[in-house]
Amino acid sequence: MRWIVFDYGEVISRRITALPQLAALLSSTPEAFEPAYWSERGAYDAGLSDADYWRAVAARLDREVDDSLIQRLTSVDVDGWMSTDPETLALLEDLHRRGAHLALLSNASTTFARAAESKPWARYFEHLLFSGDLRVIKPDAEIWRILLDTLGARPEECLFFDDREENIAGARRAGLHAERWTSAVRARDLLQDQLAA
């Protein structure tokens, strides 16, 4: 296995806890807000602008947003996804120290991508690929072609971790080895050869 490729959300990061705060900013309840937030997320992750995303979310809630509120919503949202899992970070550090080739492939907006690139954990990766930049999201077949072209690798040379079953299935259809992420402990077991002294 030449490359180990990680998703970000709920693999490196913890699940976002800022949804109630975002709902409050839109004068909504969390129960009403969350379906609107997720319904528009695919387009956002595929390159929709911050403004167009939050206008679409607000429209589902019969709300309006101005530029100031859009900026605030975006900031809270990005910060909300920045909480990382210590065990996963320790795994990434161990793999990096032992010379493993690591890449990141995340469904995420361009705004999140720019913020993530500045985080300390980003240095563990030789390549950081974000769907907002690529204008295509997992599990679309095109994203695996872009990934493999970027890595200069064959599908069978890559192991991909993601928390979503549809992305695992998409990676496998493209010929990659892929495993559903459940915990850093399980990933360590799967990567024991790469982690061996």
N, CA and C atoms as an extended XYZ file, in Angstrom:
591
Properties=species:S:1:pos:R:3:atomname:S:1:resname:S:1:resid:I:1 pbc="F F F"
N         0.850       -1.187        0.000 N   MET     1
C         0.000        0.000        0.000 CA  MET     1
C         0.889        1.242        0.000 C   MET     1
N         0.854        2.005       -1.100 N   ARG     2
C         1.712        3.190       -1.192 CA  ARG     2
C         1.106        4.412       -0.522 C   ARG     2
N        -0.215        4.533       -0.535 N   TRP     3
C        -0.871        5.721       -0.024 CA  TRP     3
C        -1.982        5.360        0.946 C   TRP     3
N        -2.083        6.133        2.014 N   ILE     4
C        -3.205        6.040        2.945 CA  ILE     4
C        -3.941        7.367        2.867 C   ILE     4
N        -5.211        7.310        2.528 N   VAL     5
C        -6.009        8.511        2.271 CA  VAL     5
C        -7.111        8.604        3.328 C   VAL     5
N        -7.200        9.762        3.961 N   PHE     6
C        -8.164        9.979        5.029 CA  PHE     6
C        -9.216       11.001        4.622 C   PHE     6
N       -10.455       10.748        5.026 N   ASP     7
C       -11.493       11.769        5.051 CA  ASP     7
C       -11.206       12.684        6.239 C   ASP     7
N       -11.896       13.826        6.288 N   TYR     8
C       -11.732       14.718        7.433 CA  TYR     8
C       -12.892       14.626        8.424 C   TYR     8
N       -14.105       14.957        7.970 N   GLY     9
C       -15.236       15.076        8.877 CA  GLY     9
C       -15.587       13.776        9.568 C   GLY     9
N       -15.586       13.788       10.894 N   GLU    10
C       -15.903       12.650       11.743 CA  GLU    10
C       -14.911       11.487       11.575 C   GLU    10
N       -13.751       11.816       11.027 N   VAL    11
C       -12.605       10.897       11.003 CA  VAL    11
C       -11.459       11.582       11.752 C   VAL    11
N       -10.967       12.674       11.175 N   ILE    12
C        -9.998       13.507       11.893 CA  ILE    12
C       -10.743       14.421       12.871 C   ILE    12
N       -11.865       14.940       12.428 N   SER    13
C       -12.638       15.837       13.297 CA  SER    13
C       -13.674       15.068       14.098 C   SER    13
N       -14.144       15.723       15.142 N   ARG    14
C       -15.352       15.280       15.818 CA  ARG    14
C       -16.552       15.850       15.078 C   ARG    14
N       -17.730       15.272       15.343 N   ARG    15
C       -18.954       15.793       14.728 CA  ARG    15
C       -19.188       17.220       15.198 C   ARG    15
N       -19.648       18.058       14.296 N   ILE    16
C       -19.899       19.461       14.615 CA  ILE    16
C       -20.910       19.571       15.759 C   ILE    16
N       -20.614       20.458       16.700 N   THR    17
C       -21.523       20.714       17.819 CA  THR    17
C       -22.125       22.117       17.740 C   THR    17
N       -21.841       22.825       16.672 N   ALA    18
C       -22.271       24.228       16.555 CA  ALA    18
C       -23.646       24.402       15.922 C   ALA    18
N       -24.338       23.306       15.604 N   LEU    19
C       -25.620       23.460       14.921 CA  LEU    19
C       -26.647       24.258       15.740 C   LEU    19
N       -26.751       24.062       17.050 N   PRO    20
C       -27.685       24.909       17.808 CA  PRO    20
C       -27.328       26.396       17.736 C   PRO    20
N       -26.037       26.715       17.763 N   GLN    21
C       -25.618       28.112       17.662 CA  GLN    21
C       -25.965       28.680       16.291 C   GLN    21
N       -25.738       27.884       15.251 N   LEU    22
C       -26.087       28.322       13.901 CA  LEU    22
C       -27.593       28.514       13.770 C   LEU    22
N       -28.357       27.600       14.333 N   ALA    23
C       -29.813       27.720       14.293 CA  ALA    23
C       -30.259       29.012       14.968 C   ALA    23
N       -29.657       29.324       16.119 N   ALA    24
C       -30.026       30.539       16.835 CA  ALA    24
C       -29.722       31.792       16.024 C   ALA    24
N       -28.617       31.763       15.291 N   LEU    25
C       -28.269       32.915       14.456 CA  LEU    25
C       -29.318       33.167       13.382 C   LEU    25
N       -30.011       32.111       12.983 N   LEU    26
C       -31.068       32.236       11.979 CA  LEU    26
C       -32.456       32.262       12.619 C   LEU    26
N       -32.485       32.472       13.947 N   SER    27
C       -33.760       32.525       14.678 CA  SER    27
C       -34.606       31.291       14.413 C   SER    27
N       -33.931       30.141       14.428 N   SER    28
C       -34.590       28.873       14.158 CA  SER    28
C       -34.348       27.913       15.314 C   SER    28
N       -35.068       26.823       15.309 N   THR    29
C       -34.809       25.755       16.269 CA  THR    29
C       -33.814       24.781       15.662 C   THR    29
N       -33.045       24.067       16.483 N   PRO    30
C       -32.141       23.049       15.938 CA  PRO    30
C       -32.873       22.000       15.109 C   PRO    30
N       -34.089       21.654       15.522 N   GLU    31
C       -34.853       20.624       14.807 CA  GLU    31
C       -35.221       21.071       13.396 C   GLU    31
N       -35.538       22.337       13.233 N   ALA    32
C       -35.857       22.856       11.902 CA  ALA    32
C       -34.599       23.165       11.099 C   ALA    32
N       -33.566       23.622       11.800 N   PHE    33
C       -32.357       24.062       11.115 CA  PHE    33
C       -31.572       22.908       10.514 C   PHE    33
N       -31.409       21.807       11.253 N   GLU    34
C       -30.485       20.755       10.815 CA  GLU    34
C       -30.841       20.176        9.448 C   GLU    34
N       -32.112       19.852        9.150 N   PRO    35
C       -32.416       19.359        7.788 CA  PRO    35
C       -32.062       20.361        6.698 C   PRO    35
N       -32.280       21.655        6.965 N   ALA    36
C       -31.932       22.680        5.977 CA  ALA    36
C       -30.420       22.740        5.776 C   ALA    36
N       -29.692       22.664        6.875 N   TYR    37
C       -28.217       22.707        6.840 CA  TYR    37
C       -27.672       21.577        5.970 C   TYR    37
N       -28.157       20.366        6.195 N   TRP    38
C       -27.619       19.214        5.458 CA  TRP    38
C       -28.151       19.130        4.030 C   TRP    38
N       -29.370       19.572        3.803 N   SER    39
C       -29.952       19.462        2.460 CA  SER    39
C       -29.163       20.236        1.416 C   SER    39
N       -28.577       21.356        1.826 N   GLU    40
C       -27.837       22.194        0.889 CA  GLU    40
C       -26.332       21.907        0.903 C   GLU    40
N       -25.901       20.964        1.736 N   ARG    41
C       -24.467       20.798        1.960 CA  ARG    41
C       -23.723       20.234        0.748 C   ARG    41
N       -24.363       19.343        0.007 N   GLY    42
C       -23.686       18.777       -1.156 CA  GLY    42
C       -23.269       19.838       -2.158 C   GLY    42
N       -24.168       20.783       -2.424 N   ALA    43
C       -23.845       21.859       -3.364 CA  ALA    43
C       -22.744       22.751       -2.812 C   ALA    43
N       -22.787       23.008       -1.506 N   TYR    44
C       -21.745       23.827       -0.860 CA  TYR    44
C       -20.393       23.146       -0.985 C   TYR    44
N       -20.359       21.864       -0.690 N   ASP    45
C       -19.106       21.114       -0.779 CA  ASP    45
C       -18.608       20.970       -2.212 C   ASP    45
N       -19.502       21.146       -3.178 N   ALA    46
C       -19.125       21.069       -4.587 CA  ALA    46
C       -18.734       22.417       -5.171 C   ALA    46
N       -18.629       23.445       -4.316 N   GLY    47
C       -18.108       24.715       -4.793 CA  GLY    47
C       -19.044       25.900       -4.697 C   GLY    47
N       -20.275       25.715       -4.203 N   LEU    48
C       -21.172       26.837       -4.007 CA  LEU    48
C       -20.535       27.843       -3.051 C   LEU    48
N       -20.750       29.114       -3.290 N   SER    49
C       -20.162       30.147       -2.430 CA  SER    49
C       -20.809       30.132       -1.050 C   SER    49
N       -20.100       30.723       -0.077 N   ASP    50
C       -20.660       30.845        1.266 CA  ASP    50
C       -22.011       31.565        1.225 C   ASP    50
N       -22.057       32.667        0.499 N   ALA    51
C       -23.277       33.470        0.449 CA  ALA    51
C       -24.438       32.678       -0.137 C   ALA    51
N       -24.194       31.980       -1.246 N   ASP    52
C       -25.279       31.228       -1.874 CA  ASP    52
C       -25.723       30.055       -1.004 C   ASP    52
N       -24.778       29.452       -0.304 N   TYR    53
C       -25.143       28.354        0.596 CA  TYR    53
C       -26.063       28.843        1.708 C   TYR    53
N       -25.651       29.897        2.407 N   TRP    54
C       -26.443       30.352        3.551 CA  TRP    54
C       -27.771       30.963        3.112 C   TRP    54
N       -27.812       31.559        1.929 N   ARG    55
C       -29.098       32.041        1.413 CA  ARG    55
C       -30.040       30.867        1.144 C   ARG    55
N       -29.483       29.772        0.621 N   ALA    56
C       -30.317       28.594        0.353 CA  ALA    56
C       -30.819       27.962        1.649 C   ALA    56
N       -29.943       27.880        2.646 N   VAL    57
C       -30.363       27.349        3.949 CA  VAL    57
C       -31.442       28.245        4.550 C   VAL    57
N       -31.197       29.547        4.522 N   ALA    58
C       -32.156       30.488        5.097 CA  ALA    58
C       -33.505       30.428        4.380 C   ALA    58
N       -33.471       30.262        3.064 N   ALA    59
C       -34.720       30.195        2.302 CA  ALA    59
C       -35.568       29.008        2.735 C   ALA    59
N       -34.931       27.893        3.051 N   ARG    60
C       -35.671       26.726        3.539 CA  ARG    60
C       -36.360       27.010        4.873 C   ARG    60
N       -35.845       28.004        5.592 N   LEU    61
C       -36.394       28.349        6.898 CA  LEU    61
C       -37.238       29.628        6.856 C   LEU    61
N       -37.486       30.111        5.624 N   ASP    62
C       -38.224       31.374        5.435 CA  ASP    62
C       -37.542       32.525        6.160 C   ASP    62
N       -36.235       32.571        6.046 N   ARG    63
C       -35.440       33.644        6.638 CA  ARG    63
C       -34.655       34.352        5.531 C   ARG    63
N       -34.127       35.510        5.852 N   GLU    64
C       -33.227       36.227        4.960 CA  GLU    64
C       -31.926       36.495        5.682 C   GLU    64
N       -30.836       36.578        4.925 N   VAL    65
C       -29.521       36.823        5.522 CA  VAL    65
C       -28.832       37.957        4.778 C   VAL    65
N       -28.145       38.815        5.518 N   ASP    66
C       -27.335       39.860        4.896 CA  ASP    66
C       -25.867       39.444        4.955 C   ASP    66
N       -25.002       40.276        4.384 N   ASP    67
C       -23.589       39.910        4.291 CA  ASP    67
C       -22.957       39.701        5.658 C   ASP    67
N       -23.324       40.515        6.617 N   SER    68
C       -22.759       40.392        7.960 CA  SER    68
C       -23.137       39.065        8.600 C   SER    68
N       -24.393       38.674        8.450 N   LEU    69
C       -24.836       37.403        9.030 CA  LEU    69
C       -24.203       36.227        8.295 C   LEU    69
N       -24.071       36.329        6.992 N   ILE    70
C       -23.409       35.272        6.217 CA  ILE    70
C       -21.986       35.058        6.727 C   ILE    70
N       -21.278       36.141        6.963 N   GLN    71
C       -19.908       36.048        7.464 CA  GLN    71
C       -19.879       35.381        8.839 C   GLN    71
N       -20.819       35.740        9.688 N   ARG    72
C       -20.884       35.154       11.024 CA  ARG    72
C       -21.225       33.670       10.964 C   ARG    72
N       -22.207       33.299       10.158 N   LEU    73
C       -22.582       31.893       10.003 CA  LEU    73
C       -21.408       31.061        9.489 C   LEU    73
N       -20.704       31.596        8.510 N   THR    74
C       -19.566       30.873        7.936 CA  THR    74
C       -18.484       30.670        8.979 C   THR    74
N       -18.191       31.692        9.744 N   SER    75
C       -17.154       31.598       10.773 CA  SER    75
C       -17.502       30.556       11.834 C   SER    75
N       -18.734       30.588       12.306 N   VAL    76
C       -19.163       29.620       13.326 CA  VAL    76
C       -19.136       28.199       12.762 C   VAL    76
N       -19.567       28.061       11.517 N   ASP    77
C       -19.593       26.748       10.880 CA  ASP    77
C       -18.177       26.178       10.728 C   ASP    77
N       -17.262       26.969       10.194 N   VAL    78
C       -15.881       26.507       10.018 CA  VAL    78
C       -15.260       26.155       11.364 C   VAL    78
N       -15.413       27.026       12.337 N   ASP    79
C       -14.869       26.746       13.669 CA  ASP    79
C       -15.478       25.481       14.262 C   ASP    79
N       -16.749       25.264       13.975 N   GLY    80
C       -17.433       24.098       14.515 CA  GLY    80
C       -16.888       22.776       14.025 C   GLY    80
N       -16.285       22.797       12.853 N   TRP    81
C       -15.699       21.573       12.293 CA  TRP    81
C       -14.216       21.410       12.628 C   TRP    81
N       -13.656       22.318       13.407 N   MET    82
C       -12.219       22.278       13.686 CA  MET    82
C       -11.845       21.480       14.928 C   MET    82
N       -12.820       20.955       15.643 N   SER    83
C       -12.521       20.138       16.815 CA  SER    83
C       -12.059       18.759       16.357 C   SER    83
N       -10.824       18.410       16.691 N   THR    84
C       -10.226       17.171       16.187 CA  THR    84
C       -10.169       16.093       17.263 C   THR    84
N       -10.064       14.855       16.792 N   ASP    85
C       -10.005       13.700       17.684 CA  ASP    85
C        -8.546       13.421       18.051 C   ASP    85
N        -8.181       13.472       19.321 N   PRO    86
C        -6.773       13.289       19.710 CA  PRO    86
C        -6.190       11.948       19.287 C   PRO    86
N        -6.969       10.893       19.334 N   GLU    87
C        -6.453        9.573       18.957 CA  GLU    87
C        -6.150        9.504       17.466 C   GLU    87
N        -6.995       10.149       16.668 N   THR    88
C        -6.723       10.176       15.227 CA  THR    88
C        -5.482       11.003       14.922 C   THR    88
N        -5.335       12.132       15.593 N   LEU    89
C        -4.136       12.944       15.385 CA  LEU    89
C        -2.884       12.178       15.790 C   LEU    89
N        -2.949       11.412       16.864 N   ALA    90
C        -1.800       10.610       17.283 CA  ALA    90
C        -1.466        9.559       16.235 C   ALA    90
N        -2.492        8.957       15.639 N   LEU    91
C        -2.271        7.981       14.572 CA  LEU    91
C        -1.610        8.643       13.373 C   LEU    91
N        -2.106        9.801       12.968 N   LEU    92
C        -1.504       10.503       11.836 CA  LEU    92
C        -0.050       10.852       12.110 C   LEU    92
N         0.237       11.308       13.313 N   GLU    93
C         1.612       11.652       13.674 CA  GLU    93
C         2.507       10.422       13.612 C   GLU    93
N         2.028        9.296       14.115 N   ASP    94
C         2.816        8.054       14.079 CA  ASP    94
C         3.085        7.623       12.639 C   ASP    94
N         2.050        7.668       11.802 N   LEU    95
C         2.228        7.278       10.405 CA  LEU    95
C         3.205        8.211        9.699 C   LEU    95
N         3.062        9.490        9.939 N   HIS    96
C         3.959       10.478        9.332 CA  HIS    96
C         5.404       10.250        9.767 C   HIS    96
N         5.595       10.028       11.046 N   ARG    97
C         6.941        9.817       11.571 CA  ARG    97
C         7.596        8.576       10.973 C   ARG    97
N         6.794        7.595       10.646 N   ARG    98
C         7.333        6.344       10.087 CA  ARG    98
C         7.422        6.375        8.563 C   ARG    98
N         7.128        7.524        7.974 N   GLY    99
C         7.347        7.705        6.545 CA  GLY    99
C         6.206        7.271        5.651 C   GLY    99
N         5.022        7.051        6.209 N   ALA   100
C         3.881        6.680        5.376 CA  ALA   100
C         3.473        7.859        4.496 C   ALA   100
N         3.020        7.555        3.303 N   HIS   101
C         2.524        8.582        2.383 CA  HIS   101
C         1.043        8.805        2.670 C   HIS   101
N         0.712       10.013        3.127 N   LEU   102
C        -0.647       10.328        3.545 CA  LEU   102
C        -1.259       11.413        2.668 C   LEU   102
N        -2.540       11.251        2.390 N   ALA   103
C        -3.309       12.262        1.651 CA  ALA   103
C        -4.658       12.436        2.328 C   ALA   103
N        -5.242       13.601        2.122 N   LEU   104
C        -6.567       13.916        2.650 CA  LEU   104
C        -7.506       14.152        1.476 C   LEU   104
N        -8.694       13.549        1.537 N   LEU   105
C        -9.730       13.786        0.533 CA  LEU   105
C       -11.034       14.055        1.278 C   LEU   105
N       -11.453       15.313        1.279 N   SER   106
C       -12.594       15.725        2.101 CA  SER   106
C       -13.645       16.446        1.284 C   SER   106
N       -14.908       16.111        1.530 N   ASN   107
C       -16.009       16.930        1.043 CA  ASN   107
C       -16.098       18.147        1.948 C   ASN   107
N       -15.685       19.295        1.439 N   ALA   108
C       -15.658       20.507        2.259 CA  ALA   108
C       -15.614       21.734        1.351 C   ALA   108
N       -16.127       22.826        1.875 N   SER   109
C       -16.157       24.075        1.117 CA  SER   109
C       -14.752       24.651        0.936 C   SER   109
N       -14.621       25.557        0.004 N   THR   110
C       -13.330       26.204       -0.210 CA  THR   110
C       -12.929       27.048        0.995 C   THR   110
N       -13.899       27.649        1.660 N   THR   111
C       -13.584       28.447        2.850 CA  THR   111
C       -13.026       27.559        3.951 C   THR   111
N       -13.664       26.409        4.172 N   PHE   112
C       -13.124       25.481        5.159 CA  PHE   112
C       -11.736       25.008        4.740 C   PHE   112
N       -11.550       24.727        3.463 N   ALA   113
C       -10.264       24.231        2.975 CA  ALA   113
C        -9.130       25.183        3.316 C   ALA   113
N        -9.336       26.475        3.097 N   ARG   114
C        -8.279       27.443        3.366 CA  ARG   114
C        -7.968       27.500        4.865 C   ARG   114
N        -8.986       27.380        5.699 N   ALA   115
C        -8.751       27.380        7.141 CA  ALA   115
C        -8.024       26.109        7.575 C   ALA   115
N        -8.426       24.978        7.018 N   ALA   116
C        -7.832       23.697        7.409 CA  ALA   116
C        -6.353       23.614        7.032 C   ALA   116
N        -6.007       24.190        5.900 N   GLU   117
C        -4.611       24.126        5.441 CA  GLU   117
C        -3.633       24.748        6.418 C   GLU   117
N        -4.114       25.637        7.274 N   SER   118
C        -3.229       26.323        8.219 CA  SER   118
C        -3.104       25.608        9.560 C   SER   118
N        -3.835       24.518        9.737 N   LYS   119
C        -3.816       23.812       11.010 CA  LYS   119
C        -2.573       22.932       11.137 C   LYS   119
N        -2.086       22.718       12.360 N   PRO   120
C        -0.868       21.912       12.554 CA  PRO   120
C        -0.957       20.520       11.960 C   PRO   120
N        -2.124       19.897       12.000 N   TRP   121
C        -2.241       18.525       11.488 CA  TRP   121
C        -2.065       18.449        9.973 C   TRP   121
N        -2.239       19.558        9.280 N   ALA   122
C        -2.130       19.532        7.816 CA  ALA   122
C        -0.739       19.119        7.352 C   ALA   122
N         0.276       19.340        8.182 N   ARG   123
C         1.654       19.010        7.780 CA  ARG   123
C         1.890       17.509        7.644 C   ARG   123
N         0.997       16.695        8.185 N   TYR   124
C         1.167       15.245        8.070 CA  TYR   124
C         0.886       14.746        6.656 C   TYR   124
N         0.209       15.567        5.851 N   PHE   125
C        -0.259       15.123        4.542 CA  PHE   125
C         0.587       15.692        3.407 C   PHE   125
N         0.881       14.833        2.457 N   GLU   126
C         1.581       15.290        1.252 CA  GLU   126
C         0.629       15.981        0.285 C   GLU   126
N        -0.642       15.603        0.339 N   HIS   127
C        -1.651       16.222       -0.519 CA  HIS   127
C        -2.920       16.439        0.289 C   HIS   127
N        -3.503       17.628        0.136 N   LEU   128
C        -4.787       17.965        0.748 CA  LEU   128
C        -5.759       18.295       -0.370 C   LEU   128
N        -6.763       17.465       -0.556 N   LEU   129
C        -7.739       17.668       -1.627 CA  LEU   129
C        -9.107       17.909       -1.010 C   LEU   129
N        -9.733       19.024       -1.423 N   PHE   130
C       -11.043       19.405       -0.914 CA  PHE   130
C       -12.018       19.521       -2.077 C   PHE   130
N       -13.208       18.978       -1.882 N   SER   131
C       -14.182       18.929       -2.966 CA  SER   131
C       -14.567       20.309       -3.481 C   SER   131
N       -14.601       21.301       -2.592 N   GLY   132
C       -14.959       22.640       -3.041 CA  GLY   132
C       -14.000       23.173       -4.089 C   GLY   132
N       -12.724       22.829       -3.944 N   ASP   133
C       -11.723       23.228       -4.941 CA  ASP   133
C       -11.871       22.411       -6.219 C   ASP   133
N       -12.211       21.133       -6.059 N   LEU   134
C       -12.283       20.218       -7.201 CA  LEU   134
C       -13.599       20.338       -7.964 C   LEU   134
N       -14.617       20.935       -7.332 N   ARG   135
C       -15.950       21.095       -7.908 CA  ARG   135
C       -16.635       19.753       -8.161 C   ARG   135
N       -16.298       18.773       -7.350 N   VAL   136
C       -16.939       17.455       -7.416 CA  VAL   136
C       -16.815       16.832       -6.033 C   VAL   136
N       -17.847       16.102       -5.613 N   ILE   137
C       -17.852       15.533       -4.268 CA  ILE   137
C       -17.836       14.005       -4.312 C   ILE   137
N       -17.331       13.439       -3.223 N   LYS   138
C       -17.466       11.997       -3.033 CA  LYS   138
C       -18.955       11.663       -2.909 C   LYS   138
N       -19.423       10.563       -3.465 N   PRO   139
C       -18.643        9.479       -4.083 CA  PRO   139
C       -18.604        9.523       -5.608 C   PRO   139
N       -18.757       10.678       -6.224 N   ASP   140
C       -18.726       10.772       -7.688 CA  ASP   140
C       -17.458       10.131       -8.248 C   ASP   140
N       -17.599        9.402       -9.332 N   ALA   141
C       -16.467        8.674       -9.907 CA  ALA   141
C       -15.314        9.601      -10.282 C   ALA   141
N       -15.619       10.834      -10.671 N   GLU   142
C       -14.577       11.765      -11.107 CA  GLU   142
C       -13.596       12.097       -9.990 C   GLU   142
N       -14.063       12.115       -8.746 N   ILE   143
C       -13.176       12.527       -7.656 CA  ILE   143
C       -12.070       11.509       -7.411 C   ILE   143
N       -12.359       10.230       -7.679 N   TRP   144
C       -11.325        9.208       -7.483 CA  TRP   144
C       -10.271        9.320       -8.584 C   TRP   144
N       -10.710        9.671       -9.799 N   ARG   145
C        -9.740        9.872      -10.881 CA  ARG   145
C        -8.809       11.025      -10.548 C   ARG   145
N        -9.377       12.115      -10.039 N   ILE   146
C        -8.557       13.263       -9.658 CA  ILE   146
C        -7.585       12.879       -8.551 C   ILE   146
N        -8.084       12.161       -7.559 N   LEU   147
C        -7.222       11.717       -6.464 CA  LEU   147
C        -6.047       10.894       -6.982 C   LEU   147
N        -6.325        9.906       -7.806 N   LEU   148
C        -5.267        9.018       -8.298 CA  LEU   148
C        -4.281        9.765       -9.191 C   LEU   148
N        -4.783       10.675      -10.010 N   ASP   149
C        -3.890       11.487      -10.840 CA  ASP   149
C        -2.979       12.346       -9.963 C   ASP   149
N        -3.533       12.911       -8.905 N   THR   150
C        -2.745       13.747       -8.007 CA  THR   150
C        -1.664       12.945       -7.307 C   THR   150
N        -2.018       11.747       -6.877 N   LEU   151
C        -1.061       10.901       -6.162 CA  LEU   151
C        -0.077       10.200       -7.098 C   LEU   151
N        -0.430       10.106       -8.379 N   GLY   152
C         0.388        9.329       -9.302 CA  GLY   152
C         0.386        7.858       -8.928 C   GLY   152
N        -0.800        7.380       -8.554 N   ALA   153
C        -0.912        6.020       -8.017 CA  ALA   153
C        -1.984        5.233       -8.751 C   ALA   153
N        -1.862        3.916       -8.674 N   ARG   154
C        -2.912        3.030       -9.150 CA  ARG   154
C        -3.922        2.819       -8.027 C   ARG   154
N        -5.158        2.504       -8.367 N   PRO   155
C        -6.179        2.338       -7.325 CA  PRO   155
C        -5.788        1.340       -6.244 C   PRO   155
N        -5.207        0.230       -6.658 N   GLU   156
C        -4.879       -0.828       -5.694 CA  GLU   156
C        -3.736       -0.455       -4.757 C   GLU   156
N        -3.086        0.677       -5.025 N   GLU   157
C        -2.000        1.145       -4.158 CA  GLU   157
C        -2.500        2.064       -3.035 C   GLU   157
N        -3.811        2.275       -2.973 N   CYS   158
C        -4.373        3.233       -2.025 CA  CYS   158
C        -5.354        2.571       -1.058 C   CYS   158
N        -5.265        2.973        0.184 N   LEU   159
C        -6.242        2.600        1.206 CA  LEU   159
C        -6.937        3.871        1.665 C   LEU   159
N        -8.259        3.864        1.608 N   PHE   160
C        -9.059        5.050        1.905 CA  PHE   160
C        -9.924        4.805        3.128 C   PHE   160
N        -9.921        5.770        4.055 N   PHE   161
C       -10.774        5.723        5.245 CA  PHE   161
C       -11.824        6.827        5.164 C   PHE   161
N       -13.083        6.467        5.431 N   ASP   162
C       -14.165        7.445        5.443 CA  ASP   162
C       -15.243        6.924        6.396 C   ASP   162
N       -15.993        7.841        6.994 N   ASP   163
C       -17.045        7.423        7.926 CA  ASP   163
C       -18.358        7.105        7.232 C   ASP   163
N       -18.492        7.426        5.946 N   ARG   164
C       -19.760        7.234        5.248 CA  ARG   164
C       -19.694        6.043        4.294 C   ARG   164
N       -20.670        5.176        4.406 N   GLU   165
C       -20.677        3.948        3.622 CA  GLU   165
C       -20.737        4.216        2.124 C   GLU   165
N       -21.485        5.274        1.709 N   GLU   166
C       -21.585        5.550        0.277 CA  GLU   166
C       -20.232        5.963       -0.308 C   GLU   166
N       -19.396        6.597        0.480 N   ASN   167
C       -18.065        6.972        0.000 CA  ASN   167
C       -17.132        5.768       -0.048 C   ASN   167
N       -17.276        4.879        0.905 N   ILE   168
C       -16.504        3.631        0.870 CA  ILE   168
C       -16.874        2.829       -0.371 C   ILE   168
N       -18.169        2.717       -0.638 N   ALA   169
C       -18.618        1.970       -1.817 CA  ALA   169
C       -18.100        2.614       -3.096 C   ALA   169
N       -18.116        3.956       -3.155 N   GLY   170
C       -17.606        4.645       -4.339 CA  GLY   170
C       -16.132        4.408       -4.552 C   GLY   170
N       -15.367        4.445       -3.473 N   ALA   171
C       -13.926        4.192       -3.573 CA  ALA   171
C       -13.655        2.769       -4.054 C   ALA   171
N       -14.406        1.825       -3.535 N   ARG   172
C       -14.211        0.426       -3.955 CA  ARG   172
C       -14.584        0.221       -5.415 C   ARG   172
N       -15.639        0.906       -5.870 N   ARG   173
C       -15.993        0.810       -7.294 CA  ARG   173
C       -14.866        1.326       -8.177 C   ARG   173
N       -14.130        2.305       -7.662 N   ALA   174
C       -12.998        2.869       -8.416 CA  ALA   174
C       -11.739        2.014       -8.286 C   ALA   174
N       -11.800        0.943       -7.501 N   GLY   175
C       -10.673        0.024       -7.387 CA  GLY   175
C        -9.776        0.247       -6.189 C   GLY   175
N       -10.103        1.229       -5.344 N   LEU   176
C        -9.288        1.478       -4.157 CA  LEU   176
C        -9.654        0.477       -3.058 C   LEU   176
N        -8.703        0.202       -2.194 N   HIS   177
C        -9.026       -0.450       -0.937 CA  HIS   177
C        -9.691        0.611       -0.067 C   HIS   177
N       -10.751        0.265        0.629 N   ALA   178
C       -11.465        1.256        1.427 CA  ALA   178
C       -12.058        0.599        2.658 C   ALA   178
N       -11.982        1.326        3.767 N   GLU   179
C       -12.489        0.828        5.038 CA  GLU   179
C       -13.345        1.887        5.710 C   GLU   179
N       -14.487        1.478        6.234 N   ARG   180
C       -15.363        2.382        6.984 CA  ARG   180
C       -14.685        2.751        8.297 C   ARG   180
N       -14.596        4.033        8.560 N   TRP   181
C       -13.941        4.515        9.784 CA  TRP   181
C       -14.873        4.333       10.968 C   TRP   181
N       -14.372        3.663       11.987 N   THR   182
C       -15.120        3.554       13.245 CA  THR   182
C       -14.329        4.131       14.407 C   THR   182
N       -13.000        3.976       14.370 N   SER   183
C       -12.164        4.527       15.444 CA  SER   183
C       -10.705        4.459       15.033 C   SER   183
N        -9.892        5.283       15.694 N   ALA   184
C        -8.450        5.234       15.462 CA  ALA   184
C        -7.863        3.908       15.930 C   ALA   184
N        -8.460        3.329       16.956 N   VAL   185
C        -7.966        2.038       17.460 CA  VAL   185
C        -8.100        0.964       16.386 C   VAL   185
N        -9.254        0.900       15.747 N   ARG   186
C        -9.436       -0.099       14.688 CA  ARG   186
C        -8.506        0.194       13.506 C   ARG   186
N        -8.346        1.464       13.167 N   ALA   187
C        -7.451        1.805       12.063 CA  ALA   187
C        -6.019        1.374       12.370 C   ALA   187
N        -5.601        1.531       13.617 N   ARG   188
C        -4.252        1.073       13.997 CA  ARG   188
C        -4.095       -0.423       13.747 C   ARG   188
N        -5.127       -1.173       14.049 N   ASP   189
C        -5.064       -2.619       13.811 CA  ASP   189
C        -4.914       -2.914       12.323 C   ASP   189
N        -5.650       -2.184       11.503 N   LEU   190
C        -5.585       -2.391       10.056 CA  LEU   190
C        -4.250       -1.940        9.466 C   LEU   190
N        -3.615       -0.964       10.124 N   LEU   191
C        -2.367       -0.384        9.612 CA  LEU   191
C        -1.144       -0.878       10.363 C   LEU   191
N        -1.244       -2.008       11.004 N   GLN   192
C        -0.146       -2.445       11.876 CA  GLN   192
C         1.172       -2.618       11.129 C   GLN   192
N         1.118       -3.009        9.849 N   ASP   193
C         2.361       -3.156        9.077 CA  ASP   193
C         3.041       -1.802        8.900 C   ASP   193
N         2.231       -0.761        8.593 N   GLN   194
C         2.804        0.585        8.399 CA  GLN   194
C         3.317        1.167        9.724 C   GLN   194
N         2.749        0.724       10.835 N   LEU   195
C         3.120        1.243       12.139 CA  LEU   195
C         4.193        0.418       12.835 C   LEU   195
N         4.565       -0.713       12.202 N   ALA   196
C         5.584       -1.556       12.799 CA  ALA   196
C         6.920       -0.843       12.833 C   ALA   196
N         7.683       -1.086       13.893 N   ALA   197
C         9.004       -0.435       14.042 CA  ALA   197
C         9.957       -0.914       12.981 C   ALA   197
